[in-house]
Amino acid sequence: MSWISFVTGGVTVLFAYALFTGNEEEEMELAEAENETELNMVVNGPSGRLVTLSCQTCRKLKRHKEIQPNLFQCTKCKRHVDIRAS
């Protein structure tokens, strides 16, 4: 019975390790490559600037491009963030 518990505990630890370590490095490399290609693009808009804002859909700080004065679009999910005065 103790061997079954030992093996079950080992499998649980390996699963937790794989779950929490993930592929963060690969995700960061992909995000950097995506940002590099976007920086080289010509954006139609008043200034075409890229800013870091909190995206409500992604729930993280993401890069947004300006499509109109003070109207930004998330580069990942394409959600609009409007910071214009009402």
ZAVO-740724 format. One record per residue (C-alpha): residue number from 1; x, y, z. Coordinates in Angstrom, 1 decimal, always signed. Layout:
<baros>
<baro><num>NUM</num><u>X</u><v>Y</v><w>Z</w></baro>
...
</baros>
This chain:
<baros>
<baro><num>1</num><u>+0.0</u><v>+0.0</v><w>+0.0</w></baro>
<baro><num>2</num><u>+2.9</u><v>+2.4</v><w>+0.7</w></baro>
<baro><num>3</num><u>+4.3</u><v>+2.0</v><w>-2.8</w></baro>
<baro><num>4</num><u>+1.0</u><v>+3.1</v><w>-4.3</w></baro>
<baro><num>5</num><u>+0.9</u><v>+6.2</v><w>-2.1</w></baro>
<baro><num>6</num><u>+4.5</u><v>+6.9</v><w>-3.0</w></baro>
<baro><num>7</num><u>+3.9</u><v>+6.6</v><w>-6.8</w></baro>
<baro><num>8</num><u>+0.7</u><v>+8.7</v><w>-6.5</w></baro>
<baro><num>9</num><u>+2.5</u><v>+11.4</v><w>-4.6</w></baro>
<baro><num>10</num><u>+5.4</u><v>+11.4</v><w>-7.2</w></baro>
<baro><num>11</num><u>+3.0</u><v>+11.7</v><w>-10.1</w></baro>
<baro><num>12</num><u>+1.1</u><v>+14.5</v><w>-8.3</w></baro>
<baro><num>13</num><u>+4.3</u><v>+16.5</v><w>-7.7</w></baro>
<baro><num>14</num><u>+5.4</u><v>+16.0</v><w>-11.4</w></baro>
<baro><num>15</num><u>+2.0</u><v>+17.2</v><w>-12.6</w></baro>
<baro><num>16</num><u>+2.1</u><v>+20.3</v><w>-10.3</w></baro>
<baro><num>17</num><u>+5.6</u><v>+21.1</v><w>-11.5</w></baro>
<baro><num>18</num><u>+4.6</u><v>+20.9</v><w>-15.1</w></baro>
<baro><num>19</num><u>+1.5</u><v>+22.9</v><w>-14.6</w></baro>
<baro><num>20</num><u>+3.2</u><v>+25.8</v><w>-12.8</w></baro>
<baro><num>21</num><u>+6.4</u><v>+26.0</v><w>-14.8</w></baro>
<baro><num>22</num><u>+4.7</u><v>+26.1</v><w>-18.2</w></baro>
<baro><num>23</num><u>+6.2</u><v>+27.7</v><w>-21.3</w></baro>
<baro><num>24</num><u>+6.7</u><v>+31.2</v><w>-20.0</w></baro>
<baro><num>25</num><u>+9.9</u><v>+31.7</v><w>-21.9</w></baro>
<baro><num>26</num><u>+8.4</u><v>+30.6</v><w>-25.2</w></baro>
<baro><num>27</num><u>+5.4</u><v>+32.9</v><w>-24.6</w></baro>
<baro><num>28</num><u>+7.7</u><v>+35.8</v><w>-23.9</w></baro>
<baro><num>29</num><u>+9.8</u><v>+35.1</v><w>-27.0</w></baro>
<baro><num>30</num><u>+6.6</u><v>+35.0</v><w>-29.1</w></baro>
<baro><num>31</num><u>+5.3</u><v>+38.2</v><w>-27.6</w></baro>
<baro><num>32</num><u>+8.6</u><v>+40.0</v><w>-28.3</w></baro>
<baro><num>33</num><u>+8.7</u><v>+38.8</v><w>-31.9</w></baro>
<baro><num>34</num><u>+5.1</u><v>+40.0</v><w>-32.3</w></baro>
<baro><num>35</num><u>+6.0</u><v>+43.4</v><w>-30.9</w></baro>
<baro><num>36</num><u>+9.0</u><v>+43.7</v><w>-33.2</w></baro>
<baro><num>37</num><u>+6.9</u><v>+43.0</v><w>-36.3</w></baro>
<baro><num>38</num><u>+4.2</u><v>+45.5</v><w>-35.1</w></baro>
<baro><num>39</num><u>+6.8</u><v>+48.2</v><w>-34.5</w></baro>
<baro><num>40</num><u>+7.9</u><v>+47.9</v><w>-38.2</w></baro>
<baro><num>41</num><u>+4.3</u><v>+48.2</v><w>-39.5</w></baro>
<baro><num>42</num><u>+2.8</u><v>+51.4</v><w>-40.7</w></baro>
<baro><num>43</num><u>-0.3</u><v>+52.1</v><w>-38.6</w></baro>
<baro><num>44</num><u>-3.1</u><v>+54.2</v><w>-40.0</w></baro>
<baro><num>45</num><u>-4.0</u><v>+56.7</v><w>-37.4</w></baro>
<baro><num>46</num><u>-3.1</u><v>+60.1</v><w>-36.0</w></baro>
<baro><num>47</num><u>+0.2</u><v>+59.1</v><w>-34.5</w></baro>
<baro><num>48</num><u>+0.3</u><v>+55.3</v><w>-34.7</w></baro>
<baro><num>49</num><u>+1.8</u><v>+55.1</v><w>-31.2</w></baro>
<baro><num>50</num><u>+1.9</u><v>+51.9</v><w>-29.2</w></baro>
<baro><num>51</num><u>+1.2</u><v>+52.1</v><w>-25.5</w></baro>
<baro><num>52</num><u>+0.9</u><v>+49.6</v><w>-22.6</w></baro>
<baro><num>53</num><u>-2.6</u><v>+49.6</v><w>-21.1</w></baro>
<baro><num>54</num><u>-4.6</u><v>+47.1</v><w>-19.0</w></baro>
<baro><num>55</num><u>-6.9</u><v>+45.1</v><w>-21.3</w></baro>
<baro><num>56</num><u>-10.2</u><v>+44.0</v><w>-19.8</w></baro>
<baro><num>57</num><u>-10.5</u><v>+41.0</v><w>-22.0</w></baro>
<baro><num>58</num><u>-7.0</u><v>+39.7</v><w>-21.6</w></baro>
<baro><num>59</num><u>-6.9</u><v>+40.8</v><w>-17.9</w></baro>
<baro><num>60</num><u>-3.2</u><v>+41.8</v><w>-18.3</w></baro>
<baro><num>61</num><u>-1.1</u><v>+44.7</v><w>-19.3</w></baro>
<baro><num>62</num><u>-0.9</u><v>+44.5</v><w>-23.1</w></baro>
<baro><num>63</num><u>+0.3</u><v>+46.7</v><w>-26.0</w></baro>
<baro><num>64</num><u>-2.4</u><v>+48.8</v><w>-27.6</w></baro>
<baro><num>65</num><u>-2.1</u><v>+50.8</v><w>-30.8</w></baro>
<baro><num>66</num><u>-3.8</u><v>+54.1</v><w>-31.3</w></baro>
<baro><num>67</num><u>-6.4</u><v>+54.1</v><w>-34.1</w></baro>
<baro><num>68</num><u>-7.9</u><v>+57.5</v><w>-33.4</w></baro>
<baro><num>69</num><u>-7.0</u><v>+60.2</v><w>-30.9</w></baro>
<baro><num>70</num><u>-7.3</u><v>+58.6</v><w>-27.5</w></baro>
<baro><num>71</num><u>-8.9</u><v>+55.4</v><w>-28.9</w></baro>
<baro><num>72</num><u>-6.7</u><v>+52.4</v><w>-28.6</w></baro>
<baro><num>73</num><u>-7.0</u><v>+48.8</v><w>-29.8</w></baro>
<baro><num>74</num><u>-5.4</u><v>+45.7</v><w>-28.1</w></baro>
<baro><num>75</num><u>-2.8</u><v>+44.1</v><w>-30.3</w></baro>
<baro><num>76</num><u>-3.8</u><v>+40.6</v><w>-29.0</w></baro>
<baro><num>77</num><u>-7.6</u><v>+40.5</v><w>-28.8</w></baro>
<baro><num>78</num><u>-8.5</u><v>+43.6</v><w>-30.8</w></baro>
<baro><num>79</num><u>-10.7</u><v>+45.1</v><w>-28.1</w></baro>
<baro><num>80</num><u>-11.1</u><v>+48.9</v><w>-28.2</w></baro>
<baro><num>81</num><u>-10.2</u><v>+51.0</v><w>-25.2</w></baro>
<baro><num>82</num><u>-11.7</u><v>+54.5</v><w>-25.3</w></baro>
<baro><num>83</num><u>-10.1</u><v>+57.1</v><w>-23.0</w></baro>
<baro><num>84</num><u>-11.7</u><v>+60.1</v><w>-24.6</w></baro>
<baro><num>85</num><u>-13.7</u><v>+62.5</v><w>-22.5</w></baro>
<baro><num>86</num><u>-17.4</u><v>+61.8</v><w>-22.6</w></baro>
</baros>
